[in-house]
């Protein structure tokens, strides 16, 4: 049996994804990080960006995450995000319209959120 880690991806308003994985890639303030079973204990601040989860069944789950924290110990990874949505839940056309609106309004934060959502859709 391959080594696994238990992953919990939680947003402020809901549990987004929970399950077993072999690898999780996330963006932190220190840069991109890959967490595998047996990783050293870790506490980090999440940056806005896609989170990629390689499931134990061989699938891939991608989520757009906007801020938060991650912690890892004893093969348990918790990603506590301010906002998180699975790529499968994202309407790409709506995200493109939001990006255009944010650019015309010169709203850098909204532009960043829309770009992260579009990157998550592209990765899936």
MIDOSE-1310 file (N, C-alpha, C; in nm, 2 decimals, decimal comma, always signed):
residues 124
xxxx	+0,08/-0,12/+0,00/+0,00/+0,00/+0,00/+0,09/+0,12/+0,00; +0,06/+0,22/-0,09/+0,14/+0,34/-0,10/+0,11/+0,43/+0,02; +0,21/+0,51/+0,06/+0,20/+0,60/+0,17/+0,10/+0,71/+0,13; +0,02/+0,75/+0,23/-0,09/+0,85/+0,21/-0,09/+0,95/+0,32
xxxx	-0,15/+1,07/+0,29/-0,17/+1,17/+0,39/-0,32/+1,20/+0,38; -0,37/+1,24/+0,50/-0,51/+1,28/+0,50/-0,52/+1,43/+0,48; -0,61/+1,47/+0,39/-0,62/+1,61/+0,35/-0,76/+1,66/+0,38; -0,76/+1,78/+0,45/-0,88/+1,85/+0,47/-0,87/+1,99/+0,41
xxxx	-0,95/+2,02/+0,31/-0,95/+2,16/+0,25/-1,08/+2,22/+0,30; -1,07/+2,33/+0,38/-1,19/+2,39/+0,44/-1,18/+2,54/+0,41; -1,30/+2,59/+0,37/-1,31/+2,74/+0,35/-1,39/+2,79/+0,47; -1,39/+2,92/+0,48/-1,46/+2,99/+0,59/-1,61/+2,94/+0,60
xxxx	-1,67/+2,91/+0,49/-1,81/+2,88/+0,49/-1,85/+2,73/+0,47; -1,75/+2,65/+0,44/-1,78/+2,51/+0,42/-1,66/+2,42/+0,41; -1,68/+2,29/+0,42/-1,58/+2,19/+0,39/-1,58/+2,17/+0,24; -1,46/+2,19/+0,18/-1,45/+2,19/+0,03/-1,41/+2,05/-0,02
xxxx	-1,31/+1,98/+0,05/-1,27/+1,85/+0,00/-1,20/+1,78/+0,12; -1,22/+1,65/+0,13/-1,16/+1,57/+0,23/-1,13/+1,44/+0,18; -1,01/+1,38/+0,20/-0,97/+1,25/+0,15/-0,83/+1,22/+0,17; -0,79/+1,11/+0,11/-0,65/+1,06/+0,12/-0,58/+1,10/-0,01
xxxx	-0,45/+1,14/+0,00/-0,37/+1,19/-0,11/-0,23/+1,14/-0,10; -0,16/+1,14/-0,21/-0,02/+1,11/-0,21/+0,07/+1,24/-0,23; +0,01/+1,35/-0,27/+0,08/+1,47/-0,29/-0,02/+1,59/-0,29; +0,02/+1,70/-0,23/-0,05/+1,82/-0,24/+0,05/+1,94/-0,27
xxxx	+0,01/+2,02/-0,37/+0,09/+2,13/-0,41/+0,01/+2,26/-0,38; +0,07/+2,35/-0,31/+0,01/+2,48/-0,27/+0,10/+2,59/-0,28; +0,05/+2,71/-0,29/+0,14/+2,83/-0,29/+0,13/+2,89/-0,15; +0,25/+2,92/-0,10/+0,26/+2,98/+0,03/+0,34/+3,11/+0,02
xxxx	+0,34/+3,19/+0,12/+0,42/+3,32/+0,12/+0,57/+3,29/+0,09; +0,61/+3,16/+0,12/+0,75/+3,13/+0,10/+0,77/+3,06/-0,04; +0,67/+3,05/-0,12/+0,68/+2,99/-0,25/+0,59/+2,87/-0,26; +0,60/+2,80/-0,37/+0,52/+2,68/-0,39/+0,58/+2,57/-0,31
xxxx	+0,49/+2,48/-0,25/+0,54/+2,37/-0,17/+0,46/+2,25/-0,21; +0,53/+2,14/-0,21/+0,47/+2,00/-0,23/+0,48/+1,93/-0,10; +0,37/+1,87/-0,05/+0,36/+1,80/+0,07/+0,33/+1,65/+0,04; +0,41/+1,56/+0,08/+0,39/+1,42/+0,07/+0,39/+1,35/+0,20
xxxx	+0,34/+1,23/+0,21/+0,35/+1,16/+0,34/+0,49/+1,16/+0,39; +0,50/+1,18/+0,52/+0,63/+1,18/+0,59/+0,70/+1,31/+0,59; +0,64/+1,42/+0,53/+0,69/+1,55/+0,53/+0,71/+1,60/+0,68; +0,81/+1,68/+0,69/+0,84/+1,74/+0,83/+0,71/+1,83/+0,87
xxxx	+0,68/+1,84/+1,00/+0,58/+1,93/+1,04/+0,59/+2,07/+0,98; +0,48/+2,13/+0,95/+0,48/+2,25/+0,87/+0,36/+2,34/+0,91; +0,39/+2,47/+0,92/+0,28/+2,57/+0,93/+0,31/+2,68/+0,83; +0,22/+2,72/+0,75/+0,25/+2,82/+0,65/+0,12/+2,90/+0,62
xxxx	+0,15/+3,02/+0,56/+0,04/+3,11/+0,51/+0,02/+3,08/+0,36; -0,11/+3,06/+0,33/-0,14/+3,03/+0,19/-0,15/+3,17/+0,11; -0,10/+3,17/-0,01/-0,12/+3,28/-0,10/-0,23/+3,24/-0,19; -0,29/+3,33/-0,26/-0,39/+3,30/-0,36/-0,33/+3,22/-0,47
xxxx	-0,39/+3,11/-0,51/-0,34/+3,03/-0,62/-0,41/+2,89/-0,62; -0,38/+2,82/-0,72/-0,44/+2,68/-0,73/-0,38/+2,59/-0,63; -0,45/+2,50/-0,57/-0,40/+2,39/-0,49/-0,43/+2,26/-0,57; -0,33/+2,18/-0,59/-0,35/+2,06/-0,66/-0,33/+1,94/-0,57
xxxx	-0,43/+1,85/-0,57/-0,42/+1,73/-0,48/-0,42/+1,61/-0,57; -0,32/+1,53/-0,55/-0,31/+1,40/-0,62/-0,37/+1,29/-0,52; -0,49/+1,24/-0,56/-0,56/+1,15/-0,47/-0,49/+1,01/-0,47; -0,52/+0,94/-0,37/-0,47/+0,80/-0,35/-0,52/+0,71/-0,46
xxxx	-0,64/+0,74/-0,52/-0,69/+0,66/-0,63/-0,63/+0,70/-0,77; -0,54/+0,79/-0,77/-0,48/+0,83/-0,89/-0,54/+0,95/-0,96; -0,64/+1,01/-0,90/-0,71/+1,13/-0,96/-0,64/+1,26/-0,92; -0,69/+1,36/-0,97/-0,64/+1,50/-0,94/-0,76/+1,59/-0,90
xxxx	-0,75/+1,66/-0,79/-0,84/+1,76/-0,75/-0,77/+1,89/-0,75; -0,83/+1,99/-0,81/-0,78/+2,12/-0,82/-0,88/+2,22/-0,76; -0,83/+2,31/-0,67/-0,91/+2,41/-0,61/-0,84/+2,55/-0,63; -0,93/+2,65/-0,64/-0,88/+2,79/-0,64/-0,89/+2,83/-0,49
xxxx	-0,78/+2,88/-0,43/-0,77/+2,91/-0,29/-0,73/+3,06/-0,28; -0,79/+3,13/-0,20/-0,76/+3,27/-0,18/-0,73/+3,30/-0,03; -0,60/+3,29/+0,00/-0,56/+3,32/+0,14/-0,59/+3,21/+0,24; -0,53/+3,21/+0,35/-0,55/+3,12/+0,46/-0,42/+3,06/+0,51
xxxx	-0,43/+2,94/+0,57/-0,32/+2,88/+0,64/-0,32/+2,73/+0,60; -0,20/+2,67/+0,61/-0,19/+2,53/+0,60/-0,11/+2,47/+0,72; -0,14/+2,35/+0,76/-0,06/+2,29/+0,87/-0,05/+2,14/+0,84; +0,07/+2,09/+0,86/+0,09/+1,95/+0,84/+0,17/+1,89/+0,96
xxxx	+0,11/+1,77/+1,01/+0,18/+1,70/+1,11/+0,12/+1,56/+1,11; +0,20/+1,46/+1,14/+0,15/+1,32/+1,15/+0,07/+1,27/+1,03; +0,11/+1,31/+0,91/+0,05/+1,27/+0,78/-0,10/+1,33/+0,77; -0,12/+1,44/+0,84/-0,25/+1,51/+0,83/-0,22/+1,65/+0,78
xxxx	-0,28/+1,69/+0,67/-0,27/+1,82/+0,61/-0,40/+1,89/+0,62; -0,40/+2,01/+0,68/-0,52/+2,09/+0,69/-0,49/+2,22/+0,61; -0,58/+2,25/+0,52/-0,57/+2,38/+0,44/-0,70/+2,46/+0,48; -0,67/+2,57/+0,55/-0,78/+2,65/+0,60/-0,78/+2,78/+0,52
xxxx	-0,87/+2,79/+0,43/-0,87/+2,90/+0,33/-0,98/+3,00/+0,36; -0,95/+3,12/+0,33/-1,06/+3,23/+0,34/-1,17/+3,20/+0,24; -1,13/+3,17/+0,12/-1,22/+3,13/+0,01/-1,15/+3,02/-0,06; -1,23/+2,91/-0,10/-1,18/+2,80/-0,18/-1,30/+2,74/-0,26
xxxx	-1,27/+2,71/-0,38/-1,37/+2,65/-0,46/-1,30/+2,55/-0,56; -1,36/+2,43/-0,57/-1,31/+2,33/-0,66/-1,32/+2,38/-0,81; -1,22/+2,34/-0,89/-1,22/+2,38/-1,03/-1,34/+2,34/-1,10; -1,40/+2,22/-1,06/-1,52/+2,18/-1,13/-1,64/+2,26/-1,10
xxxx	-1,63/+2,35/-0,99/-1,74/+2,43/-0,96/-1,73/+2,57/-1,02; -1,62/+2,60/-1,09/-1,60/+2,73/-1,14/-1,65/+2,74/-1,29; -1,73/+2,84/-1,31/-1,78/+2,87/-1,45/-1,67/+2,96/-1,51; -1,60/+2,90/-1,61/-1,49/+2,97/-1,67/-1,53/+3,10/-1,74
xxxx	-1,65/+3,10/-1,81/-1,70/+3,22/-1,87/-1,73/+3,33/-1,77; -1,79/+3,29/-1,66/-1,81/+3,39/-1,56/-1,69/+3,45/-1,50; -1,59/+3,37/-1,48/-1,46/+3,41/-1,43/-1,39/+3,50/-1,53; -1,40/+3,48/-1,66/-1,34/+3,56/-1,76/-1,41/+3,70/-1,76
xxxx	-1,54/+3,70/-1,74/-1,62/+3,83/-1,74/-1,57/+3,91/-1,61; -1,56/+3,83/-1,50/-1,51/+3,90/-1,38/-1,38/+3,96/-1,39; -1,29/+3,89/-1,46/-1,15/+3,94/-1,49/-1,16/+4,07/-1,57; -1,24/+4,07/-1,68/-1,26/+4,19/-1,76/-1,31/+4,31/-1,68
xxxx	-1,41/+4,28/-1,60/-1,47/+4,38/-1,51/-1,37/+4,44/-1,42; -1,29/+4,35/-1,35/-1,19/+4,39/-1,26/-1,08/+4,48/-1,32; -1,04/+4,44/-1,44/-0,94/+4,52/-1,52/-1,00/+4,66/-1,55; -1,12/+4,67/-1,59/-1,18/+4,80/-1,63/-1,20/+4,88/-1,51
xxxx	-1,23/+4,82/-1,39/-1,25/+4,89/-1,27/-1,12/+4,92/-1,19; -1,01/+4,87/-1,25/-0,88/+4,88/-1,19/-0,88/+4,83/-1,04; -0,95/+4,71/-1,02/-0,96/+4,65/-0,89/-0,86/+4,53/-0,89; -0,74/+4,55/-0,83/-0,63/+4,45/-0,84/-0,67/+4,33/-0,76
xxxx	-0,74/+4,34/-0,65/-0,78/+4,22/-0,57/-0,88/+4,13/-0,65; -0,98/+4,19/-0,71/-1,07/+4,12/-0,78/-1,01/+4,06/-0,91; -0,91/+4,13/-0,97/-0,84/+4,08/-1,08/-0,76/+3,95/-1,04; -0,69/+3,96/-0,93/-0,62/+3,84/-0,88/-0,71/+3,72/-0,86
xxxx	-0,82/+3,74/-0,79/-0,92/+3,63/-0,76/-0,96/+3,57/-0,89; -1,00/+3,65/-0,99/-1,04/+3,60/-1,12/-0,93/+3,52/-1,19; -0,81/+3,57/-1,19/-0,70/+3,50/-1,25/-0,67/+3,37/-1,18; -0,68/+3,36/-1,05/-0,66/+3,23/-0,98/-0,77/+3,13/-1,02
xxxx	-0,89/+3,18/-1,03/-1,00/+3,09/-1,06/-0,98/+3,03/-1,21; -0,93/+3,12/-1,30/-0,91/+3,07/-1,43/-0,79/+2,98/-1,44; -0,69/+3,00/-1,36/-0,57/+2,91/-1,35/-0,61/+2,77/-1,30; -0,70/+2,77/-1,20/-0,75/+2,64/-1,14/-0,83/+2,56/-1,25
xxxx	-0,91/+2,63/-1,33/-0,98/+2,57/-1,43/-0,89/+2,51/-1,54; -0,78/+2,58/-1,57/-0,69/+2,54/-1,67/-0,61/+2,42/-1,63; -0,58/+2,41/-1,50/-0,50/+2,29/-1,44/-0,58/+2,16/-1,44; -0,71/+2,18/-1,41/-0,79/+2,05/-1,40/-0,79/+1,98/-1,53
